[in-house]
């Protein structure tokens, strides 16, 4: 991850959190939190803004941050956007703590959090809450890079 931050300043493929089919994939109008059912929401995330903050000593050091925003689309149609901050928590493990929020047009928000180490093509985070149609959300977000360009990812939110 540090290598990606420093050499490409790309979105680390980290959490461009994005939830999927915002309506149809959510079933009939919303999620069924607490019903024993799991809803899956999938969307494509494309980074639109990003910045690496080299804090403290020059080069990779504790506290460095990667901040980015992305557009969320489904079948080429814009359905929302994200805001994510990843903070370097271990240089030795090449590991960062990421916090993010996905905002879905007229539906609500989903928040995520977790650690990511190295440069995995697929990784996951805990869903820590939500608002609106996603009120009380929990579950996990799986992020999968779509190409060699780490600014495009497929995000699958599994809400339980």
N, C-alpha and C positions, 0 to 999 in steps of 0.2 A: 504494500500500500504506500509506504513512504516513497518507494521508487516511482510509482505512478504519480504521486503528488508532485514530486520534485522534477521528474523528467517529462511528464506530459501535461501536468496541471489539468488533467482530465477529471472527470467526476468520480473517480475511484470506483466506479461501478458500485457504489456503496448502497445507498438507499434512496434512490430516486423514487422513493415510495410512490407507488401508484396503484390505485385500485382499479379493478377491471370494469366489467360491463355494467357499470353503474345502474342499471335498471334491470334489464333482462337477466343478467347473471345473478342478480340479487334475488331472483325469484319474483313472486308476485308483489312487487312494490316495496320490499324492504327486507332487512335481515331478520332472522328469527333467533336473536340472542337468548340463551337460556332454555331453548326448546330441545336441546340435544342434537339439533341439526347444525351442519356446517355449511355456510355460504361461501362461495368463492367469487372473488372479484378480480378480473384481469384487465390490465391496461398497459399500453406502451408508454414509457417515460423517455423524454428527450430533453437533455439539459439545455437550458437557454441562457443561464448566467452562472458563473463560477469564479471563485477566487481562493487562492491559497495564501494564508497568513503565516509567515515565518516569524513566530514570536520567540522571544528569548534568544538563545545562541543561534548563530547563523547555521543553516542546514537543519536536518531533522532533529527536533528536540521536543521534550514533553511540553504539551500545551499548544503546539502548532495546530492550526485549524484549516479545514477545507470546508467552504461554505458554497452551497449551490441551490439553484431553483430549476425546476423542470416543468414542461408541459405534459399533461396526461391526455392521451388520446385513445379512442376505441374505434376501429374501422375508419381511421383517418379523421374522425370528428373529435374536436376538443371537448373533454369532459371535466377538466380540472387542472390543478397545478400543485407543486410541492415546494417546501422549504426545508433544507437539511443542513445541519452543522455536525461535522465530524472532528473530534479533538484527539490528537495523538496522545495515547496513555502509556505506551511502552515502545521505546525505540528497539529494545532487544527482541521483542516479539513482533515488531512491525504491526502494532495493533492500535486501533482507534475506537473510541466510543462515539456512536452516532445517535443523534436525536432528530426526529423529523416529523413533519405534518403533511398529510395529503388533504387538499381542499377540493371537494367535488361540487361542481356547479349545482346550486339549489338542493343539495342533499345533506351536506354536513362535512365533518372532518374526521380523519383517522390519524392517531398519533402512533409512532413507533420508536423503539430504542433497542440498542444492542451493541456488542463488540464485533468487529471484523478485523481479521489478521491476514497479512499477505495480500495476494492479488487473485482471489478466487473468482471463477467465472460464475459461480452460483453461491449464494449465501442467504441466511435468513435472520430476521429480527422479530422481537416480540411486539405484538400490537398491544399498546398500553391504555388505549381509551378512544373515545370518539364523541362526536356531537351530532345533533340532528338525527337522521336516519341511522347513524352509527353509534348512537348514545349507548354507553356501557360496553363498547366493542372490546373483545379480546381475541386472541388467536396468534397467528404468525404471518409474516410477510416473507415470501421467497422472491429474491431478486436474481434474474438471470440475464447476463449480457447477451445482446443480440448479434454482435459483430465484433470485429477487432477494434472498433471505435467504442470506447467505454462510455460514451455519452448517450447511448441508446440501450434501454433495458426493458425486459418484460417483467412486470410486477404482478404477483399473484397474492392477494390477500385472502387468507383462509380465516373466516370469522366464525367463532364458536359461541 
